[in-house]
Amino acid sequence: MMAAFLMPILIILTSMAVAADWLTEERFWTLLSNPLVRGYLFVVISLSLFHWAHRFRYILEDLGGKPLRSLIAVACYGSATIGTLLAAVLVLRLWP
């Protein structure tokens, strides 16, 4: 649920900042070097991936995938976990 609140705010603020010329490319990269901003991006990406996984799982089950319930759950939440790990590597720069 938090992803549904945080993602539109992020999109609106960044699009308004770019459209109004408040955010130049140099300022954008400076902003991304801040650890709090990178942590916020990681949280938003991670929450969005698990929000997607939960919704997509129940859509697939409602469309007739009830016999494959456990396989669908592993595939959806597994891909969200892999995406979260990838976001940690890329956004938080855990990999040199």
DSSP file (Angstrom, degrees, kcal/mol; ACC not computed):
  #  RESIDUE AA STRUCTURE BP1 BP2  ACC     N-H-->O    O-->H-N    N-H-->O    O-->H-N    TCO  KAPPA ALPHA  PHI   PSI    X-CA   Y-CA   Z-CA
    1    1 A M     >        0   0    0      0, 0.0     4,-0.9     0, 0.0     3,-0.3   0.000 360.0 360.0 360.0 -35.7    0.0    0.0    0.0
    2    2 A M  H >>  +     0   0    0      1,-0.2     4,-2.6     2,-0.2     3,-0.5   0.851 360.0  58.6 -65.2 -32.4    2.9    2.4    0.7
    3    3 A A  H 3> S+     0   0    0      1,-0.2     4,-2.3     2,-0.2    -1,-0.2   0.881 100.3  56.9 -62.7 -37.1    4.2    1.9   -2.8
    4    4 A A  H 34 S+     0   0    0     -3,-0.3    -1,-0.2     1,-0.2    -2,-0.2   0.768 113.8  40.0 -66.7 -24.5    0.9    3.2   -4.1
    5    5 A F  H <X S+     0   0    0     -4,-0.9     4,-0.8    -3,-0.5    -2,-0.2   0.842 118.7  43.8 -88.3 -38.8    1.3    6.4   -2.1
    6    6 A L  H  X S+     0   0    0     -4,-2.6     4,-2.2     2,-0.2    -2,-0.2   0.874 105.2  58.3 -79.8 -38.5    5.1    6.9   -2.7
    7    7 A M  H  X S+     0   0    0     -4,-2.3     4,-2.5    -5,-0.2     5,-0.2   0.927 105.6  47.1 -64.8 -47.4    5.5    6.2   -6.4
    8    8 A P  H  > S+     0   0    0      0, 0.0     4,-2.7     0, 0.0     5,-0.2   0.886 112.0  52.4 -62.5 -35.0    3.0    8.9   -7.7
    9    9 A I  H  X S+     0   0    0     -4,-0.8     4,-2.6     2,-0.2     5,-0.3   0.927 110.5  47.8 -63.4 -43.9    4.6   11.5   -5.4
   10   10 A L  H  X S+     0   0    0     -4,-2.2     4,-2.2     2,-0.2     5,-0.3   0.914 113.6  47.1 -62.3 -44.3    8.0   10.6   -6.8
   11   11 A I  H  X S+     0   0    0     -4,-2.5     4,-2.4     2,-0.2     5,-0.2   0.929 114.8  45.6 -65.1 -45.9    6.8   10.8  -10.4
   12   12 A I  H  X S+     0   0    0     -4,-2.7     4,-2.6    -5,-0.2     5,-0.2   0.927 114.0  47.8 -65.5 -45.6    5.0   14.1  -10.0
   13   13 A L  H  X S+     0   0    0     -4,-2.6     4,-2.2    -5,-0.2    -1,-0.2   0.924 115.4  43.7 -64.5 -43.7    7.7   15.8   -8.1
   14   14 A T  H  X S+     0   0    0     -4,-2.2     4,-2.1    -5,-0.3    -1,-0.2   0.900 115.1  48.5 -70.4 -38.1   10.5   14.8  -10.5
   15   15 A S  H  X S+     0   0    0     -4,-2.4     4,-2.4    -5,-0.3    -2,-0.2   0.899 113.7  46.9 -68.3 -38.5    8.4   15.6  -13.6
   16   16 A M  H  X S+     0   0    0     -4,-2.6     4,-2.2    -5,-0.2     6,-0.3   0.893 111.7  51.5 -67.2 -38.3    7.4   19.0  -12.2
   17   17 A A  H  <>S+     0   0    0     -4,-2.2     5,-2.3    -5,-0.2     6,-1.6   0.891 113.5  43.6 -66.8 -38.4   11.0   19.7  -11.2
   18   18 A V  H ><5S+     0   0    0     -4,-2.1     3,-1.1     3,-0.2    -2,-0.2   0.917 114.5  49.4 -72.1 -42.8   12.3   18.8  -14.7
   19   19 A A  H 3<5S+     0   0    0     -4,-2.4    -2,-0.2     1,-0.3    -1,-0.2   0.858 113.4  46.2 -65.0 -35.3    9.5   20.7  -16.5
   20   20 A A  T 3<5S-     0   0    0     -4,-2.2    -1,-0.3    -5,-0.2    -2,-0.2   0.388 112.6-119.0 -88.6   4.5   10.1   23.8  -14.4
   21   21 A D  T < 5S+     0   0    0     -3,-1.1    -3,-0.2     2,-0.2     3,-0.1   0.772  79.4 124.5  62.0  28.1   13.9   23.7  -14.8
   22   22 A W      < +     0   0    0     -5,-2.3     2,-0.6    -6,-0.3    -4,-0.2   0.699  69.2  53.0 -81.9 -21.4   14.4   23.3  -11.1
   23   23 A L        -     0   0    0     -6,-1.6    -1,-0.2    -9,-0.1    -2,-0.2  -0.909  70.0-176.0-123.9 103.4   16.3   20.1  -11.7
   24   24 A T     >  -     0   0    0     -2,-0.6     4,-2.4    -3,-0.1     5,-0.1  -0.396  42.8-102.6 -86.6 172.1   19.2   20.1  -14.2
   25   25 A E  H  > S+     0   0    0      2,-0.2     4,-2.1     1,-0.2     5,-0.2   0.900 123.1  49.5 -64.4 -40.0   21.2   17.0  -15.2
   26   26 A E  H  > S+     0   0    0      1,-0.2     4,-1.9     2,-0.2    -1,-0.2   0.916 112.5  47.0 -64.6 -42.3   24.1   18.0  -12.9
   27   27 A R  H  > S+     0   0    0      2,-0.2     4,-2.5     1,-0.2    -2,-0.2   0.862 108.9  56.3 -66.8 -35.7   21.8   18.6  -10.0
   28   28 A F  H  X S+     0   0    0     -4,-2.4     4,-2.1     2,-0.2    -2,-0.2   0.931 109.1  44.7 -61.6 -46.5   20.0   15.3  -10.7
   29   29 A W  H  X S+     0   0    0     -4,-2.1     4,-0.8     2,-0.2    -1,-0.2   0.852 112.7  52.2 -69.1 -33.3   23.3   13.3  -10.4
   30   30 A T  H >< S+     0   0    0     -4,-1.9     3,-0.5     1,-0.2     4,-0.4   0.904 109.6  49.8 -64.9 -40.7   24.2   15.3   -7.3
   31   31 A L  H >< S+     0   0    0     -4,-2.5     3,-1.2     1,-0.2     6,-0.3   0.886 107.6  53.7 -64.4 -39.4   20.9   14.4   -5.8
   32   32 A L  H 3< S+     0   0    0     -4,-2.1    -1,-0.2     1,-0.3    -2,-0.2   0.671  98.6  64.0 -71.3 -16.1   21.3   10.7   -6.6
   33   33 A S  T << S+     0   0    0     -4,-0.8    -1,-0.3    -3,-0.5    -2,-0.2   0.624  79.3 101.1 -81.5 -11.6   24.7   10.7   -4.8
   34   34 A N  S <> S-     0   0    0     -3,-1.2     4,-2.1    -4,-0.4     3,-0.2  -0.594  71.8-142.3 -73.0 127.6   22.9   11.5   -1.5
   35   35 A P  H  > S+     0   0    0      0, 0.0     4,-2.2     0, 0.0     5,-0.1   0.817  99.3  55.6 -63.3 -30.3   22.5    8.2    0.5
   36   36 A L  H  > S+     0   0    0      2,-0.2     4,-2.3     1,-0.2     5,-0.1   0.901 108.6  47.3 -68.6 -39.2   19.0    9.2    1.8
   37   37 A V  H  > S+     0   0    0     -6,-0.3     4,-2.5    -3,-0.2    -1,-0.2   0.913 112.9  48.7 -67.2 -42.6   17.7    9.7   -1.8
   38   38 A R  H  X S+     0   0    0     -4,-2.1     4,-2.2     2,-0.2    -2,-0.2   0.886 111.5  49.8 -65.4 -37.7   19.2    6.4   -2.9
   39   39 A G  H  X S+     0   0    0     -4,-2.2     4,-2.3     2,-0.2    -2,-0.2   0.904 110.1  50.7 -64.7 -41.1   17.7    4.6    0.1
   40   40 A Y  H  X S+     0   0    0     -4,-2.3     4,-2.5     2,-0.2    -2,-0.2   0.914 110.0  49.9 -62.5 -43.1   14.3    6.2   -0.7
   41   41 A L  H  X S+     0   0    0     -4,-2.5     4,-2.7     1,-0.2     5,-0.2   0.900 109.8  51.4 -62.5 -40.3   14.6    5.0   -4.3
   42   42 A F  H  X S+     0   0    0     -4,-2.2     4,-2.7     2,-0.2     5,-0.2   0.926 110.9  47.6 -61.8 -44.2   15.4    1.5   -3.0
   43   43 A V  H  X S+     0   0    0     -4,-2.3     4,-2.7     2,-0.2     5,-0.2   0.921 113.5  47.6 -63.7 -44.0   12.4    1.4   -0.7
   44   44 A V  H  X S+     0   0    0     -4,-2.5     4,-2.2     2,-0.2    -2,-0.2   0.916 114.4  46.4 -64.6 -43.2   10.1    2.7   -3.5
   45   45 A I  H  X S+     0   0    0     -4,-2.7     4,-2.2    -5,-0.2    -2,-0.2   0.932 114.8  47.0 -64.8 -45.5   11.4    0.1   -6.0
   46   46 A S  H  X S+     0   0    0     -4,-2.7     4,-2.1    -5,-0.2     5,-0.2   0.934 113.7  46.5 -63.8 -47.0   11.2   -2.7   -3.5
   47   47 A L  H  X S+     0   0    0     -4,-2.7     4,-2.1    -5,-0.2    -1,-0.2   0.891 111.9  52.1 -63.1 -38.5    7.7   -1.9   -2.3
   48   48 A S  H  X S+     0   0    0     -4,-2.2     4,-2.5    -5,-0.2    -1,-0.2   0.897 108.2  51.1 -65.3 -39.9    6.5   -1.5   -5.9
   49   49 A L  H  X S+     0   0    0     -4,-2.2     4,-2.4     1,-0.2    -2,-0.2   0.919 113.0  44.0 -64.6 -43.0    7.9   -4.9   -6.9
   50   50 A F  H  X S+     0   0    0     -4,-2.1     4,-2.2     2,-0.2    -1,-0.2   0.828 111.5  54.5 -73.0 -29.8    6.2   -6.7   -4.1
   51   51 A H  H  X S+     0   0    0     -4,-2.1     4,-2.2    -5,-0.2     5,-0.2   0.932 111.1  46.1 -63.6 -45.7    3.0   -4.7   -4.7
   52   52 A W  H  X S+     0   0    0     -4,-2.5     4,-3.1     1,-0.2     5,-0.3   0.927 111.1  52.5 -60.8 -45.4    3.1   -5.9   -8.3
   53   53 A A  H  X S+     0   0    0     -4,-2.4     4,-2.1     1,-0.2    -1,-0.2   0.903 110.6  47.2 -60.4 -42.9    3.8   -9.5   -7.2
   54   54 A H  H  X S+     0   0    0     -4,-2.2     4,-1.7     2,-0.2    -1,-0.2   0.941 116.1  43.2 -65.0 -47.9    0.9   -9.6   -4.9
   55   55 A R  H  X S+     0   0    0     -4,-2.2     4,-1.9     1,-0.2    -2,-0.2   0.927 115.1  48.8 -64.2 -45.0   -1.6   -8.2   -7.4
   56   56 A F  H  X S+     0   0    0     -4,-3.1     4,-2.4     1,-0.2    -1,-0.2   0.861 107.2  56.7 -65.7 -36.0   -0.3  -10.2  -10.3
   57   57 A R  H  X S+     0   0    0     -4,-2.1     4,-2.1    -5,-0.3    -1,-0.2   0.941 110.1  43.4 -59.8 -48.3   -0.5  -13.4   -8.2
   58   58 A Y  H  X S+     0   0    0     -4,-1.7     4,-2.1     2,-0.2    -1,-0.2   0.810 110.9  55.2 -73.0 -28.0   -4.2  -13.0   -7.4
   59   59 A I  H  X S+     0   0    0     -4,-1.9     4,-1.5     2,-0.2    -1,-0.2   0.942 109.8  46.8 -65.0 -46.3   -5.0  -12.0  -11.0
   60   60 A L  H  <>S+     0   0    0     -4,-2.4     5,-1.5     1,-0.2    -2,-0.2   0.886 112.7  49.5 -63.5 -38.3   -3.4  -15.2  -12.3
   61   61 A E  I ><>S+     0   0    0     -4,-2.1     3,-1.2     1,-0.2     5,-0.6   0.884 110.0  50.9 -67.9 -37.1   -5.3  -17.3   -9.7
   62   62 A D  I 3<5S+     0   0    0     -4,-2.1    -1,-0.2     1,-0.3    -2,-0.2   0.776 103.1  60.8 -70.2 -25.1   -8.6  -15.6  -10.6
   63   63 A L  I 3<5S-     0   0    0     -4,-1.5    -1,-0.3    -5,-0.1    -2,-0.2   0.270 136.8 -76.1 -86.5  13.0   -8.0  -16.4  -14.3
   64   64 A G  I < 5S+     0   0    0     -3,-1.2    -3,-0.2    -5,-0.1    -2,-0.2   0.585  98.2 119.4 110.5  12.9   -7.9  -20.1  -13.6
   65   65 A G  I > < +     0   0    0     -5,-1.5     3,-1.2     1,-0.2     7,-0.2   0.165  32.8 115.9 -95.6  20.4   -4.5  -20.7  -12.1
   66   66 A K  G > <S+     0   0    0     -5,-0.6     3,-1.5     1,-0.3    -1,-0.2   0.850  72.8  56.7 -60.0 -35.4   -5.8  -22.1   -8.7
   67   67 A P  G 3  S+     0   0    0      0, 0.0    -1,-0.3     0, 0.0     3,-0.2   0.785 110.7  45.9 -65.7 -22.3   -4.3  -25.5   -9.3
   68   68 A L  G <> S+     0   0    0     -3,-1.2     4,-2.8     1,-0.2     5,-0.3   0.004  76.3 129.3-104.6  27.4   -0.9  -23.8   -9.8
   69   69 A R  H <> S+     0   0    0     -3,-1.5     4,-2.1     1,-0.2    -1,-0.2   0.878  73.3  42.9 -53.0 -48.8   -1.3  -21.6   -6.7
   70   70 A S  H  > S+     0   0    0     -3,-0.2     4,-2.4     2,-0.2    -1,-0.2   0.887 114.4  50.4 -70.6 -37.5    2.1  -22.4   -5.1
   71   71 A L  H  > S+     0   0    0      2,-0.2     4,-2.3     1,-0.2    -2,-0.2   0.902 111.3  49.2 -65.0 -40.7    4.0  -22.2   -8.4
   72   72 A I  H  X S+     0   0    0     -4,-2.8     4,-2.8    -7,-0.2     5,-0.3   0.909 111.0  50.1 -64.3 -42.2    2.5  -18.8   -9.1
   73   73 A A  H  X S+     0   0    0     -4,-2.1     4,-2.5    -5,-0.3     5,-0.4   0.925 111.8  47.2 -63.4 -44.6    3.3  -17.6   -5.6
   74   74 A V  H  X S+     0   0    0     -4,-2.4     4,-1.9     1,-0.2     5,-0.2   0.912 114.5  47.4 -63.8 -42.0    6.9  -18.7   -5.9
   75   75 A A  H  X S+     0   0    0     -4,-2.3     4,-1.9    -5,-0.2    -2,-0.2   0.926 116.6  42.2 -66.1 -44.9    7.3  -17.2   -9.4
   76   76 A C  H  X S+     0   0    0     -4,-2.8     4,-1.8     2,-0.2    -2,-0.2   0.964 121.9  36.9 -68.8 -52.6    5.7  -13.8   -8.4
   77   77 A Y  H  X S+     0   0    0     -4,-2.5     4,-2.0    -5,-0.3    -1,-0.2   0.817 115.6  56.1 -73.5 -28.2    7.4  -13.3   -5.1
   78   78 A G  H  X S+     0   0    0     -4,-1.9     4,-2.4    -5,-0.4    -1,-0.2   0.915 108.2  47.0 -65.9 -42.9   10.6  -14.9   -6.3
   79   79 A S  H  X S+     0   0    0     -4,-1.9     4,-2.3    -5,-0.2    -2,-0.2   0.861 111.3  51.9 -68.1 -33.7   10.8  -12.4   -9.2
   80   80 A A  H  X S+     0   0    0     -4,-1.8     4,-2.0     2,-0.2    -1,-0.2   0.881 110.4  49.2 -66.8 -37.3   10.1   -9.5   -6.8
   81   81 A T  H  X S+     0   0    0     -4,-2.0     4,-2.3     2,-0.2    -2,-0.2   0.912 111.4  48.2 -67.3 -42.5   12.9  -10.7   -4.5
   82   82 A I  H  X S+     0   0    0     -4,-2.4     4,-2.3     1,-0.2    -2,-0.2   0.907 112.0  50.1 -63.4 -41.7   15.3  -10.9   -7.4
   83   83 A G  H  X S+     0   0    0     -4,-2.3     4,-2.3     2,-0.2    -1,-0.2   0.872 109.6  51.1 -63.6 -37.2   14.3   -7.5   -8.5
   84   84 A T  H  X S+     0   0    0     -4,-2.0     4,-2.2     2,-0.2    -2,-0.2   0.904 110.3  48.7 -66.9 -41.4   14.8   -6.2   -5.0
   85   85 A L  H  X S+     0   0    0     -4,-2.3     4,-2.0     2,-0.2    -2,-0.2   0.899 111.7  49.6 -64.0 -40.0   18.3   -7.7   -4.9
   86   86 A L  H  X S+     0   0    0     -4,-2.3     4,-2.6     2,-0.2     5,-0.2   0.893 110.0  51.0 -64.9 -40.0   19.1   -6.1   -8.3
   87   87 A A  H  X>S+     0   0    0     -4,-2.3     4,-3.0     1,-0.2     5,-0.9   0.886 108.3  52.6 -64.2 -38.1   17.8   -2.8   -7.0
   88   88 A A  H  X5S+     0   0    0     -4,-2.2     6,-0.9     3,-0.2     4,-0.7   0.905 111.8  46.0 -63.7 -40.2   20.1   -3.1   -4.0
   89   89 A V  H  <5S+     0   0    0     -4,-2.0     6,-0.8     4,-0.2     5,-0.3   0.932 123.2  33.6 -67.6 -44.6   23.0   -3.8   -6.2
   90   90 A L  H  <5S+     0   0    0     -4,-2.6    -2,-0.2     3,-0.2    -3,-0.2   0.929 126.9  34.0 -80.3 -46.7   22.3   -0.9   -8.6
   91   91 A V  H  <5S+     0   0    0     -4,-3.0    -3,-0.2    -5,-0.2    -2,-0.1   0.921 127.4  35.7 -78.9 -44.7   20.7    1.8   -6.4
   92   92 A L  S  <<S-     0   0    0     -5,-0.9    -1,-0.2    -4,-0.7    -3,-0.2   0.491 101.6-131.4 -89.3  -2.2   22.7    1.2   -3.2
   93   93 A R        +     0   0    0     -4,-0.3    -4,-0.2    -6,-0.3    -3,-0.2   0.911  49.4 155.3  53.2  50.9   25.9    0.3   -5.1
   94   94 A L        +     0   0    0     -6,-0.9    -5,-0.2    -5,-0.3    -4,-0.1   0.748  62.2  64.9 -75.3 -23.6   26.6   -2.8   -3.1
   95   95 A W              0   0    0     -6,-0.8    -1,-0.0    -7,-0.1     0, 0.0  -0.871 360.0 360.0 -98.7 130.7   28.6   -4.1   -6.1
   96   96 A P              0   0    0      0, 0.0    -1,-0.1     0, 0.0    -2,-0.0   0.514 360.0 360.0 -65.3 360.0   31.7   -2.0   -6.8
